[in-house]
Amino acid sequence: MLKNKFIKYLSAEKRFSEHTITSYSTDLDQFSIFLSEEYQISNEVSGISFQIVRSWIASLLEKGVTPRSVNRKISTLKTYFKFLIRENVISESPMLKIVAPKSKKRLPVFIEENQIENLLNEVEFDEGFIGERDKLIIELFYVTGIRLSELINIKIFDINFSNSLIKVLGKRNKERLIPLSINIVNELQTFVKKHNLNNYLFTNLGGTKVYTKLVYRVVKKYIGKISSVNKKSPHILRHTFATHMLNNGADINAIKELLGHANLSATQVYTHNTIEKLKTVYKQAHPRA
């Protein structure tokens, strides 16, 4: 089946994350249902035209799907049809004339510095191995800005305790080194020795590495104790890391490298939060603001 072959391609060759692959698979399933219901097309990909794709996009927007989500689905189809051309299934992509709908830029949501300090210094975590692990998960997200998939796959040998560095494997299988503070190096070293860890850094009681839903639950549980933000996901700690770095004078190119962004434009979205903060300070402090 073409879809299954495409999913294997995303995993083995494109090195997409598990989360991204799941999203692509869902998008293709939704498109397939639309083709079947509206055009009685089941497996004949050669019959898919620009007009059919455009009508799907229009139907999504009519149903209230956000332009941001629609654009992701368009990206899925572009990648899929490129793959079909590569496999000599079709000769031309129906996506060539597709124009993506404009979407409003959303400012990254982040947690205030005093709230993070409260979380790491005042909030009580569960006792024993689980509590120690959960606190380190929160802290490592915040002090490094790493992605969820990167955190889950950290192994003990990825941490250079003597040089205070951690190696993570990012998107497209790209490795990068991130500096660590002395405090968290000591915490990590103590945690590893105390629990005799020798493979993955973050595991459950059975010794297998933590999984996506578990980490989501941990982050949601503890962020909920100090913040009322709606989306209490691991990514909010990545946003918080980048925003706090900028607010405290870090160079944006350095932040780009720490986050593992391929393009500076992806990092520049965090400057908007800094500008908004400056506006607030100006309005509060200037006599004629």
C-alpha positions in Angstrom: 0.0 0.0 0.0 1.4 3.4 -1.0 0.6 5.1 2.3 2.5 2.5 4.3 5.5 2.8 2.0 5.4 6.5 2.4 5.3 6.3 6.2 8.3 4.0 6.2 10.1 6.5 4.0 9.3 9.3 6.5 10.8 7.3 9.3 13.8 5.6 7.6 14.9 8.3 5.2 13.5 11.6 6.3 14.0 10.8 10.0 10.8 12.5 11.0 9.8 12.3 14.6 7.1 9.9 15.8 4.8 12.8 16.4 5.2 14.3 12.9 4.7 10.9 11.3 1.5 10.4 13.2 0.2 13.8 12.1 1.1 13.0 8.4 -0.7 9.7 8.7 -3.8 11.3 10.1 -3.8 14.0 7.4 -3.6 11.3 4.7 -6.4 9.3 6.2 -8.6 12.4 6.3 -7.8 13.2 2.7 -8.6 9.6 1.7 -12.0 9.8 3.4 -12.8 13.1 1.5 -11.7 11.5 -1.8 -13.9 8.5 -1.2 -17.0 10.4 -0.1 -16.9 13.3 -2.5 -15.2 11.9 -5.6 -15.5 8.1 -5.2 -11.7 7.8 -5.5 -10.2 5.0 -3.5 -6.8 3.9 -4.6 -6.3 5.8 -7.9 -3.9 8.6 -7.0 -3.4 9.5 -10.7 -7.0 10.8 -10.7 -6.3 13.5 -8.0 -6.2 16.9 -9.6 -5.4 20.4 -8.4 -9.1 21.2 -8.3 -9.8 18.2 -6.0 -7.1 19.2 -3.6 -8.4 22.8 -3.6 -11.9 21.7 -2.9 -10.6 19.7 0.1 -8.8 22.8 1.4 -12.0 24.8 1.0 -14.1 22.2 2.8 -11.6 22.2 5.7 -11.8 26.0 6.0 -15.6 25.9 5.9 -15.6 23.5 8.8 -13.6 26.0 10.9 -10.2 24.2 10.6 -7.6 26.9 11.3 -5.4 28.1 8.5 -2.4 26.9 10.5 -3.8 23.3 10.6 -4.7 23.5 6.9 -1.2 24.6 6.0 0.2 21.6 7.8 -2.1 19.3 5.8 -1.0 21.0 2.6 2.6 20.3 3.7 1.7 16.7 4.2 0.2 16.4 0.7 3.2 18.2 -0.9 5.6 15.7 0.7 3.3 12.7 -0.2 3.0 13.7 -3.9 6.8 14.3 -4.2 7.3 10.8 -2.9 4.8 9.4 -5.5 6.8 11.2 -8.3 10.0 9.7 -6.9 8.4 6.3 -7.0 7.2 6.9 -10.6 3.6 6.5 -9.5 2.6 9.9 -10.9 4.5 12.3 -13.2 3.3 15.7 -11.8 2.1 16.9 -8.4 -1.4 18.4 -8.1 0.1 20.7 -5.4 2.0 23.0 -7.8 -0.6 25.7 -7.9 -2.0 25.3 -4.4 -1.7 28.6 -2.4 -1.6 28.2 1.3 -4.2 30.3 3.3 -2.6 33.0 5.4 -2.6 32.4 9.1 -2.1 34.8 12.0 1.2 34.5 13.7 0.7 33.2 17.2 3.0 34.4 19.9 4.7 31.5 21.7 3.1 31.0 25.1 5.7 31.0 28.0 5.9 30.9 31.7 7.2 33.9 33.7 10.6 33.6 35.4 9.2 33.9 38.9 6.8 31.1 38.2 9.6 28.8 37.0 11.6 29.7 40.1 8.6 28.9 42.2 8.1 25.5 40.4 11.8 24.4 40.8 12.4 25.8 44.3 9.0 25.7 46.2 6.7 23.1 44.6 6.9 19.7 46.3 7.5 16.8 43.9 6.6 13.2 44.7 9.0 11.3 46.9 11.6 8.8 45.7 12.8 8.0 42.2 9.6 9.2 40.4 9.6 12.6 42.0 13.4 13.1 41.4 13.0 12.0 37.8 10.0 14.3 37.2 11.7 17.3 38.6 14.8 16.7 36.5 12.6 16.3 33.4 11.0 19.8 34.0 14.4 21.3 34.8 16.2 19.9 31.8 13.5 21.1 29.5 13.8 24.6 30.9 17.6 24.9 31.1 18.3 23.4 27.6 15.2 24.2 25.5 15.3 20.6 24.0 12.4 19.0 22.3 10.3 16.2 23.8 11.7 13.5 21.4 15.2 14.7 22.2 14.7 14.4 26.0 13.1 10.9 25.8 16.1 9.5 23.9 18.9 10.9 26.1 21.3 8.2 27.2 23.8 8.5 30.1 26.8 8.5 27.7 25.3 11.6 26.0 26.1 13.7 29.1 29.7 15.0 29.4 29.7 15.6 33.1 33.3 16.9 33.2 32.7 19.5 30.5 29.1 20.3 31.5 27.7 19.4 28.0 24.8 17.3 26.8 24.5 15.8 23.3 21.0 15.5 21.7 19.8 14.1 18.5 17.5 16.6 16.8 15.4 16.7 13.7 16.8 15.1 10.5 19.2 13.1 12.7 21.3 16.2 13.5 23.4 16.2 16.6 24.1 19.2 18.7 25.8 20.0 22.0 24.1 22.1 24.7 25.9 23.6 27.7 24.6 22.7 31.2 24.8 24.6 34.4 27.0 23.2 37.2 23.9 22.8 39.4 22.0 20.6 37.0 25.2 18.6 36.2 25.5 17.8 39.9 21.8 16.9 40.1 22.1 14.6 37.1 25.2 13.0 38.3 23.7 12.3 41.7 20.5 11.0 40.1 22.4 8.6 37.9 24.6 7.2 40.7 21.8 7.0 43.2 19.6 4.9 40.9 22.4 3.0 39.2 21.3 4.1 35.7 23.4 2.8 32.8 21.3 3.3 29.6 18.5 5.9 29.2 18.5 8.9 31.5 14.8 9.0 32.1 13.0 5.7 32.7 10.1 4.2 34.5 10.4 1.9 37.5 10.8 -1.1 35.2 13.9 0.4 33.6 12.4 1.2 30.1 12.7 4.7 28.8 9.8 7.1 29.4 7.3 7.6 26.6 5.6 10.7 25.2 2.3 10.5 27.1 4.1 10.0 30.4 6.2 13.1 29.9 3.1 15.1 28.9 1.4 14.1 32.1 4.4 15.0 34.2 4.7 18.5 32.6 0.9 19.1 32.8 0.8 18.1 36.4 3.5 20.4 37.6 3.0 23.4 35.4 -0.6 23.3 36.5 0.6 24.0 40.1 2.2 27.3 39.2 0.5 28.6 36.0 -3.0 29.0 34.5 -1.8 28.7 30.8 -4.1 26.7 28.7 -1.6 24.4 27.0 0.6 22.8 29.6 2.8 20.9 27.2 6.6 20.2 27.1 6.9 22.6 24.2 5.9 25.5 26.5 9.1 25.0 28.4 11.1 25.2 25.1 9.3 28.5 24.5 10.0 29.6 28.0 13.7 28.8 27.6 14.0 30.9 24.4 12.0 33.8 25.7 13.9 34.1 29.0 17.2 33.8 27.2 16.2 36.7 24.9 14.8 38.8 27.7 18.2 38.4 29.5 20.3 39.6 26.6 21.3 36.4 24.7 22.2 36.7 21.0 19.4 35.4 18.8 21.9 33.4 16.7 23.2 31.6 19.8 19.6 30.7 20.7 19.0 29.4 17.2 21.9 27.0 17.6 20.8 25.9 21.1 17.3 25.2 19.9 18.5 23.4 16.8 16.6 25.5 14.4 17.5 25.2 10.7 16.5 28.8 9.9 16.8 32.0 11.9 13.1 32.8 11.0 12.0 30.0 13.3 13.8 31.6 16.2 12.8 35.2 15.5 9.2 34.5 16.6 10.5 34.7 20.2 11.6 38.3 19.6 7.9 39.3 19.5 7.4 38.3 23.1 10.4 40.4 24.0 9.0 43.4 22.1 5.6 43.0 23.8 7.3 43.0 27.2 9.2 46.2 26.3 5.9 47.8 25.2 4.3 46.9 28.5 7.3 48.3 30.5 7.3 51.5 28.4 3.6 52.1 29.0 3.9 51.5 32.7 7.1 53.6 33.2 7.1 56.5 30.7 5.3 59.6 31.9 3.8 60.3 28.4 3.2 56.7 27.3 
